[in-house]
Amino acid sequence: MAVPKRKMSRSNTRARRSQWKATAADLVACPQCKAQKLPHQACPTCGAYNGRQYVEALRTEHEG
């Protein structure tokens, strides 16, 4: 097993860890209202999922 000979400085450690970034979630268009939503989730605008009405809408179209 490889063991480092010298301690890595904080700046080098942080520079190396700066590449660990989260990726943005992909959004898809809702087939009913065409609003952007997460895939495999009920639409927060109209509450539809897989052709059915599951939940009451959390926000309206005209809300900012």
mmCIF file of the C-alpha atoms, coordinates in Angstrom:
data_MODEL
# 
_entry.id   MODEL 
# 
loop_
_atom_site.group_PDB 
_atom_site.id 
_atom_site.type_symbol 
_atom_site.label_atom_id 
_atom_site.label_alt_id 
_atom_site.label_comp_id 
_atom_site.label_asym_id 
_atom_site.label_entity_id 
_atom_site.label_seq_id 
_atom_site.pdbx_PDB_ins_code 
_atom_site.Cartn_x 
_atom_site.Cartn_y 
_atom_site.Cartn_z 
_atom_site.occupancy 
_atom_site.B_iso_or_equiv 
_atom_site.pdbx_formal_charge 
_atom_site.auth_seq_id 
_atom_site.auth_comp_id 
_atom_site.auth_asym_id 
_atom_site.auth_atom_id 
_atom_site.pdbx_PDB_model_num 
ATOM 1  C CA . MET A 1 1  ? 0.000   0.000  0.000   1.00 0.00 ? 1  MET A CA 1 
ATOM 2  C CA . ALA A 1 2  ? 1.366   3.416  -0.944  1.00 0.00 ? 2  ALA A CA 1 
ATOM 3  C CA . VAL A 1 3  ? 2.026   5.816  1.907   1.00 0.00 ? 3  VAL A CA 1 
ATOM 4  C CA . PRO A 1 4  ? 2.856   9.494  1.316   1.00 0.00 ? 4  PRO A CA 1 
ATOM 5  C CA . LYS A 1 5  ? 6.371   10.532 2.365   1.00 0.00 ? 5  LYS A CA 1 
ATOM 6  C CA . ARG A 1 6  ? 5.400   14.077 3.301   1.00 0.00 ? 6  ARG A CA 1 
ATOM 7  C CA . LYS A 1 7  ? 2.331   15.800 4.678   1.00 0.00 ? 7  LYS A CA 1 
ATOM 8  C CA . MET A 1 8  ? 0.229   17.496 2.017   1.00 0.00 ? 8  MET A CA 1 
ATOM 9  C CA . SER A 1 9  ? -0.251  21.193 2.738   1.00 0.00 ? 9  SER A CA 1 
ATOM 10 C CA . ARG A 1 10 ? -3.697  22.658 3.336   1.00 0.00 ? 10 ARG A CA 1 
ATOM 11 C CA . SER A 1 11 ? -3.590  24.645 0.106   1.00 0.00 ? 11 SER A CA 1 
ATOM 12 C CA . ASN A 1 12 ? -2.688  21.574 -1.936  1.00 0.00 ? 12 ASN A CA 1 
ATOM 13 C CA . THR A 1 13 ? -5.360  19.501 -0.195  1.00 0.00 ? 13 THR A CA 1 
ATOM 14 C CA . ARG A 1 14 ? -8.007  22.145 -0.809  1.00 0.00 ? 14 ARG A CA 1 
ATOM 15 C CA . ALA A 1 15 ? -6.899  22.627 -4.419  1.00 0.00 ? 15 ALA A CA 1 
ATOM 16 C CA . ARG A 1 16 ? -7.264  18.889 -4.990  1.00 0.00 ? 16 ARG A CA 1 
ATOM 17 C CA . ARG A 1 17 ? -10.676 18.781 -3.301  1.00 0.00 ? 17 ARG A CA 1 
ATOM 18 C CA . SER A 1 18 ? -11.932 21.765 -5.306  1.00 0.00 ? 18 SER A CA 1 
ATOM 19 C CA . GLN A 1 19 ? -12.553 19.390 -8.219  1.00 0.00 ? 19 GLN A CA 1 
ATOM 20 C CA . TRP A 1 20 ? -15.186 17.455 -6.230  1.00 0.00 ? 20 TRP A CA 1 
ATOM 21 C CA . LYS A 1 21 ? -18.287 19.294 -7.387  1.00 0.00 ? 21 LYS A CA 1 
ATOM 22 C CA . ALA A 1 22 ? -21.919 18.308 -7.373  1.00 0.00 ? 22 ALA A CA 1 
ATOM 23 C CA . THR A 1 23 ? -23.603 18.144 -10.756 1.00 0.00 ? 23 THR A CA 1 
ATOM 24 C CA . ALA A 1 24 ? -26.819 20.011 -11.406 1.00 0.00 ? 24 ALA A CA 1 
ATOM 25 C CA . ALA A 1 25 ? -29.975 17.905 -11.483 1.00 0.00 ? 25 ALA A CA 1 
ATOM 26 C CA . ASP A 1 26 ? -31.394 17.251 -14.945 1.00 0.00 ? 26 ASP A CA 1 
ATOM 27 C CA . LEU A 1 27 ? -34.860 18.661 -15.499 1.00 0.00 ? 27 LEU A CA 1 
ATOM 28 C CA . VAL A 1 28 ? -37.495 17.363 -17.882 1.00 0.00 ? 28 VAL A CA 1 
ATOM 29 C CA . ALA A 1 29 ? -40.662 18.977 -19.211 1.00 0.00 ? 29 ALA A CA 1 
ATOM 30 C CA . CYS A 1 30 ? -43.946 17.894 -17.655 1.00 0.00 ? 30 CYS A CA 1 
ATOM 31 C CA . PRO A 1 31 ? -46.075 16.258 -20.374 1.00 0.00 ? 31 PRO A CA 1 
ATOM 32 C CA . GLN A 1 32 ? -49.238 17.917 -19.052 1.00 0.00 ? 32 GLN A CA 1 
ATOM 33 C CA . CYS A 1 33 ? -48.276 21.532 -18.309 1.00 0.00 ? 33 CYS A CA 1 
ATOM 34 C CA . LYS A 1 34 ? -44.785 21.679 -19.926 1.00 0.00 ? 34 LYS A CA 1 
ATOM 35 C CA . ALA A 1 35 ? -43.214 23.069 -16.717 1.00 0.00 ? 35 ALA A CA 1 
ATOM 36 C CA . GLN A 1 36 ? -39.698 21.949 -15.746 1.00 0.00 ? 36 GLN A CA 1 
ATOM 37 C CA . LYS A 1 37 ? -39.642 19.169 -13.119 1.00 0.00 ? 37 LYS A CA 1 
ATOM 38 C CA . LEU A 1 38 ? -37.363 16.469 -11.765 1.00 0.00 ? 38 LEU A CA 1 
ATOM 39 C CA . PRO A 1 39 ? -37.659 13.133 -13.567 1.00 0.00 ? 39 PRO A CA 1 
ATOM 40 C CA . HIS A 1 40 ? -39.683 10.367 -11.824 1.00 0.00 ? 40 HIS A CA 1 
ATOM 41 C CA . GLN A 1 41 ? -41.349 12.928 -9.520  1.00 0.00 ? 41 GLN A CA 1 
ATOM 42 C CA . ALA A 1 42 ? -44.799 14.464 -9.445  1.00 0.00 ? 42 ALA A CA 1 
ATOM 43 C CA . CYS A 1 43 ? -44.886 17.883 -11.108 1.00 0.00 ? 43 CYS A CA 1 
ATOM 44 C CA . PRO A 1 44 ? -44.852 20.671 -8.484  1.00 0.00 ? 44 PRO A CA 1 
ATOM 45 C CA . THR A 1 45 ? -46.880 22.938 -10.798 1.00 0.00 ? 45 THR A CA 1 
ATOM 46 C CA . CYS A 1 46 ? -49.821 20.717 -11.741 1.00 0.00 ? 46 CYS A CA 1 
ATOM 47 C CA . GLY A 1 47 ? -49.318 17.677 -9.438  1.00 0.00 ? 47 GLY A CA 1 
ATOM 48 C CA . ALA A 1 48 ? -49.467 15.120 -12.245 1.00 0.00 ? 48 ALA A CA 1 
ATOM 49 C CA . TYR A 1 49 ? -47.272 12.051 -12.589 1.00 0.00 ? 49 TYR A CA 1 
ATOM 50 C CA . ASN A 1 50 ? -47.513 9.229  -15.121 1.00 0.00 ? 50 ASN A CA 1 
ATOM 51 C CA . GLY A 1 51 ? -50.797 10.523 -16.516 1.00 0.00 ? 51 GLY A CA 1 
ATOM 52 C CA . ARG A 1 52 ? -52.530 10.730 -13.116 1.00 0.00 ? 52 ARG A CA 1 
ATOM 53 C CA . GLN A 1 53 ? -53.292 13.559 -10.698 1.00 0.00 ? 53 GLN A CA 1 
ATOM 54 C CA . TYR A 1 54 ? -51.476 12.658 -7.474  1.00 0.00 ? 54 TYR A CA 1 
ATOM 55 C CA . VAL A 1 55 ? -51.035 15.766 -5.338  1.00 0.00 ? 55 VAL A CA 1 
ATOM 56 C CA . GLU A 1 56 ? -52.459 19.239 -5.113  1.00 0.00 ? 56 GLU A CA 1 
ATOM 57 C CA . ALA A 1 57 ? -50.217 21.752 -6.871  1.00 0.00 ? 57 ALA A CA 1 
ATOM 58 C CA . LEU A 1 58 ? -47.641 23.288 -4.556  1.00 0.00 ? 58 LEU A CA 1 
ATOM 59 C CA . ARG A 1 59 ? -47.263 26.471 -6.591  1.00 0.00 ? 59 ARG A CA 1 
ATOM 60 C CA . THR A 1 60 ? -49.262 28.197 -9.301  1.00 0.00 ? 60 THR A CA 1 
ATOM 61 C CA . GLU A 1 61 ? -48.199 29.246 -12.773 1.00 0.00 ? 61 GLU A CA 1 
ATOM 62 C CA . HIS A 1 62 ? -48.320 32.953 -11.928 1.00 0.00 ? 62 HIS A CA 1 
ATOM 63 C CA . GLU A 1 63 ? -46.384 32.731 -8.677  1.00 0.00 ? 63 GLU A CA 1 
ATOM 64 C CA . GLY A 1 64 ? -42.875 34.211 -8.753  1.00 0.00 ? 64 GLY A CA 1 
# 
